[in-house]
Amino acid sequence: MSRSSIRIATFNLESLDDTGDLSFEERAAVLRPQLERLDADILCLQEVNGQRAAKGEPRTLRALNRLLEGGPYADFHRTSGGEGTKLADRHNLVLVSRWPILAARQYRHDLVPSPQVRMVTADPAQPGGDAVTWDRPVLHGEIELPGGRRLHVFNLHLRAPIAAPVPGQKKNASTWKSVGGWAEGFYLASIKRAGQALEARLAVERVFDADPQALILIAGDLNAEIEQTPVRIIRADLDETGNGHLAGRSLVPLERSVPEERRFTVLHGGDAVMLDHLLVSRALLGWFRSAEIHNEALGDELVAHATVSHSPESYHAPLVARFELPDQTVTETMAPGEPAP
C-alpha cells in the first residue's frame, strides 16, 4: 500500500508471554495473523509481559520480539517508555512504529498525586489515609511521520471496573466478606480508573499548550464505554466544558464511523461492548478516512473463562484507523505561483 496512507491500531494482547501452560507457538499461531491483517504502521499494544533471561536480570520484551520476528513488524521501532524505564512482569504498554520514535516517557503520578483515602470498612480499622495508586502508567511516544510532522501517541490501559482489595475484607481472591467491603473496593477501583484518565488528559493538555494544532492520538484498552466517566474525562467534549474556546482541545472517538452493529471490541456475558478506543485531536481528524474493528472471530470472555482451558486468543478485538497524509512533496517542489497539479 502507498505510505501516503497510514494505519494506526490498538490491540490488547491479553498477557502475552512465552512461559506458562500454553506454548508460545500456540499463541503466536493465533496472534500473528491478526497482527498481519492490521497492516499497521503504528501499533499500540497492551498487556505485554516482561521476561527475565535469569533471576536478577532485567526484564526484556522477549515474547513480543519473538511474536514479531520474521513478520512485517520485525524491523519497526519499539518503546515501552524510553531509556531507563523498567519493565513490569505483567501488562506493559508498548509502541511499535514504522517511523522513528523521537521521544518516549511514562506518566504515573507525575501529574496527579496519589489520592489519600481513609478506608471505612478495613479490618482492622486504618489509623489514617492510604495512598490510592494507579495500576499502570500512561505511555507517551512522539513519532516522526513522513514529511517531518510529529505525532503524539498516548497508549493507555485503564483499570478494569473490578473491586480493588480492602484490608481484611476478602476471604480469598474472588470472595468478599461483606457487601460494604466489596462496595468500598469498587469505589477505590473507580478512583484508580478515573485518576489514570485524568493524568492522561493533563498530559494531553501539556501538548496542546505547546501546540494547539498538535496531532494527538489516544489509544488503548480504557475498560470503559464512550459515555462512561474515564472516556468522558479524556474526550473533554464541548458540551461538557461549556466553553467554545476549548473546542479545539476535545478528542474525537473514531469508532463512531463504524456501523453500530459492528461497534464492539469485547463480548462479555452476551453483551457487546466497546472498551478499546482510538481518540484523536481535531487536527488529526482532518486526515482520518476510515476505521475497522476486527471482531469476526471474537469469543465471549466470560463463557471462555468457564469453558476453555488455556485459550491462545485475546478476548479483545483490535481496532485500526486509516489516515491520509497531506501531500508534502507537491507543496515543497512547486514554483511560486505554479498551480497544483
Sequence and secondary structure as in RCSB ss.txt:
>XXXX:A:sequence
MSRSSIRIATFNLESLDDTGDLSFEERAAVLRPQLERLDADILCLQEVNGQRAAKGEPRTLRALNRLLEGGPYAD
FHRTSGGEGTKLADRHNLVLVSRWPILAARQYRHDLVPSPQVRMVTADPAQPGGDAVTWDRPVLHGEIELPGGRR
LHVFNLHLRAPIAAPVPGQKKNASTWKSVGGWAEGFYLASIKRAGQALEARLAVERVFDADPQALILIAGDLNAE
IEQTPVRIIRADLDETGNGHLAGRSLVPLERSVPEERRFTVLHGGDAVMLDHLLVSRALLGWFRSAEIHNEALGD
ELVAHATVSHSPESYHAPLVARFELPDQTVTETMAPGEPAP
>XXXX:A:secstr
  TTEEEEEEEEEEEE S SSS HHHHHHHHHHHHHHHT SEEEEEEE  B SSTTS  B HHHHHHHTTSTTTT
SEEESSSTT    SS EEEEEESS EEEEEEESSSSS   EE  SS SS  SS EE   SS EEEEEEE TTS E
EEEEEEE   SS    TT EEETTEES HHHHHHHHHHHHHHHHHHHHHHHHHHHHHHHH TT EEEEEEE SS 
TTSHHHHHHH  HHHH  GGGGGG  EEGGGGS GGG  SEEETTEEE  EEEEE HHHHTTEEEEEE  TT  B
HHHHHHH SS  S SS  EEEEEE   HHHHHH  TT    
